[in-house]
Amino acid sequence: MKLILTSIMIFSMMLAESKISGVSYFGYSIYNIDTEAENDKFRGFELDRVYFTYKKKISDNTSFKFQADMQNKGQAYYMFIKNAKFDIKFAGNSKLTIGMQGMNMFNIAEKT
């Protein structure tokens, strides 16, 4: 019982001042539209793309961000790491980013 309570307490402390978010995109699909039998036709919504983001503010000057991108490629789903970075703010407006960070050209392409 102590282990369960300790685990819950540690997990809740890890989630303190953190944010979990996500965005998903769906598409309506119709397959086998040319078949005569109505049972062979497939209609429905498919999951096209999902972004899962976890942000944690460690202190006023440090933060962490993890973002995963899941895509539907035919019969399988593939997951890619888009961001896994640690930001440190210094005096003034300077900031040091360590890790895998997104590029501006991808942000422009994804929004158009």
Secondary structure, DSSP 4 states (H G I P E B T S, - for coil): -HHHHHHHHHHHHHHTTEEEEEEEEEEEEEE-TT-S-GGG-EEEEEEEEEEEEEEEE-SSSEEEEEEEEEEEETTEEEEEEEEEEEEEE-STT-EEEEEE---HHHHHHHH-
